[in-house]
Amino acid sequence: MTLEEAIKARHSVRQYKNQSIDKTTIALLQAAVDDANRSASLHMQLVIDEPEAFAGGLAKYGKFSGVSNYIALVCRHGDDEQLGYYGERIVLLAQSLGLNSCWVGLTFKKQPSRYTISSGEVMRGVIALGYGATQGVQHPVKPISQFCKLNGSMPDWFRNGMEAAVLAPTAMNMQRFEFELLPDGHTVVARTRFALISNYLKTDLGIVKCHFEIGAGTDNFVWSK
């Protein structure tokens, strides 16, 4: 499965089978986590066979069941966008390996004995992982015109990027983002839009930038600095 195929196949899944992740898949996930941490100075941590985080009332409120594997989303203050970008790369890898996943911000119980949060770091949530009881359902897809700003016609690569971006998971499916193609025809600006609940906007922006980049192709554009 390619990353493009994984984007289309991935849906948020909250109920999981009682099925262990095999050692080969765990090793691939761990390697991806380690690589992301090195690349972006993050501190994400893969936690396997730990059911307590999703055993209480918060998880039931969030309609989670059967979750015993997750990635602890730990980073330095201010690195939320990078956390979203690299976390979603791992989500898409997991999808390509036959796993399901869900970004979780609040409806779980922290288990500090199973991961480390160093001084100057914060935990932004977890990514639940496992074999889903179902494959989930696609969230409503809005027209890409609602999320982009153009200075001229829309190139095919930009359209492809936007079509991938609108499939990205965001907190409460708010999709508070916008992409702008500058007049030079190859520089792209990605920004957040106003939201009353803004805790996860930067993480969401990293997630949607990951999708856009995969859909558009990195040879076709550069991000605005």
N, C-alpha and C positions, 0 to 999 in steps of 0.2 A: 504494500500500500504506500503510495506517495504521500507527501505532506498535503498536497492539494486534495487528494482523496480523503485523507484523514480529516481535513477541515469540514468537508461535506458530511462525513459519517459521524463526527463527534457531536453528541448531545449530552447535556448534563444528566447524570444518573444518580439517584439517591438510594436505591435499594439494590443490594448485592447478594450474590449467592455465597454459600458457605464453601468456598473453593479457594485453596491456597494458590498463591502466585508461584510459579515454578522458578527454580534457582537461576536458570539462564536469563529469564525475563527480569528478575530482580537485579542481576548483575548488569544488564543493559541499562536499567533505570538508574542504578547507582552511579554508573559511569557518566550518564547524562547529567545527573545532579552535580557530580564532582566537576565536570567540565564547565557547567554553568557557573558554579561558585568561583572557579578560577577565572573565568572570562569576565565576570562582572563584580567580583568581590562580594558575592552574596554568601549567605549561610543557610541555604535550604538543606533540609535533612530528611532522608527517606526513613520512614518508620513502618516496620512490618510486624504483623501479628500483634496488634495492640488495639483491642476492642473497646477499651474504657472511654476513649474520647467521644465515642458515639453511642454510649450505653445509657445516658441519662435523659432527663426531660427536655433539654435543649435540642438534642438530636431528634427526639420524637416530635417536637414542635416543628422541626425542619423536615419531617417526614423521611428521615434517614433510617436505614436498617441494614444490618449485615456488614457495616464498615469496620474493617480491622487493619487497613493499610492506608497510609496517607503520607504526603510530603508536608513537613512543617515549613511554613513560609516565613523564614527569618531573614532580616536584612538590616542594614544600618538605616537610621532615620534619613529620609530623603531619597532612598534608592527604590522607591515603590514602582516606578516605571520599569526599571530594569527587572525587578522581581516579576512583574506581570509578563514582560516579554519572554524571559527565559523560562518562567514557569509554564507558559503556554507552549513553548517548544517541547517541553517534557510531556505535557498533556497530549500533544499530537503524536509524539513518539509512542506513548502508552496506547493510544488508539490504534496505531499501526501494528502494535504487538498483540492486539486482541483484547486489550483492557478497556474499561470504561472509567469515567472520572467525573468529578464535580468540584468546582471552586467553592470553598466554604469560608465565610467571613466570621460568623458569630455562633451558629447553632452546633457547637461542639464544646466539650469540656477540656481545658488545657491539661496536659500530662507532662509537667516539667521534668520528671525523671527520665523521660524518653527522648529528650532533645536538649540542646544547649542554647541559651540566649545570653550572649556576652554583653558586657558593658557597652552602651551606645547603640545597642541593637533593639529591634522590636519585632514581635510576631504579628503578622498581618492576617493569619488564618492558616488553612490547610487546603491541600488538594486531595480529596478522597480518591482512592484507586481500588480497582478490583474487577471481578467479572460480574457485570450487571445482570440483575434479574430480567431486565429488558434492555434494549438499546437506546431508550429515551426517545423523546420527540423533539422535533425542531421548534425553536421559539419562533414567534411570528416575525417574518422578514419584511422590513419596511423598504420602500424604494430607495435606491442608493442616492438619488437626488436630494434626499433630506439630510445627507451627511457629507456633502462635498461642495466645494466652491471652485469654480473654474474661471480662467481668464482666456476663454476661447473654447474650441471643441474638446471633446473628451477622447484622448487616445485609448486604443484598445487595452494597453497595459494598465492604464489608470482604472478603467472600468473593471478589469479583472481583479485588481487590488481592492477596489471598493466592494465587489461582490463577495470577496473573501472576508473583508472587514465586517460586513453586516452579519456574518455568521458567527462572529466571535462572542464568547460569553462575557457578559458584563454584570455588575452587581444589580440585582433586582431587574435585570434586563432593561436598564435605563438607557443604555446606548447614548451617553452624553459625550459624543465626540464629533469632530469635523476634520476633514482632509481638504487641503487647498493645493491646487497645482499652480505654481507661480508662472508669470508670463514667459520665463525662459523655456518652458515646456518640459523640464526634467527635474525641477526642484519641488519637493513636496513638504508642506507644513502639516503637522498633525497636532491638534490642540483639543483640550477639553472644553465642554460647554458648561454653563452654570447648572448646578443641581443643589437642591436643598440639603440632600444627604451627600456630602462630598468626600467621605472618608476613603473611598475606594476609586476615586476618579483617576488618579495617577496609575494605579495598578491596572485599571481597565484600559487606560491609554496604551500601556505597554502590551497588553493582550491584543488589542486591535491593530497596533502597529506590526506585531508579529504576523498576523493574518494578512494584512495589506502587503507586507514585504514578500511573503510567499506567493500571493496571488499575482502581484505586479512583476516580480522578478527583479532582483537587485541590480541587474545590468541596465535597467531602463530608467532609473531615477536615483536621486540622492536626497537624503533628508536635509531639511533646512537646519542650520546650526543656530 
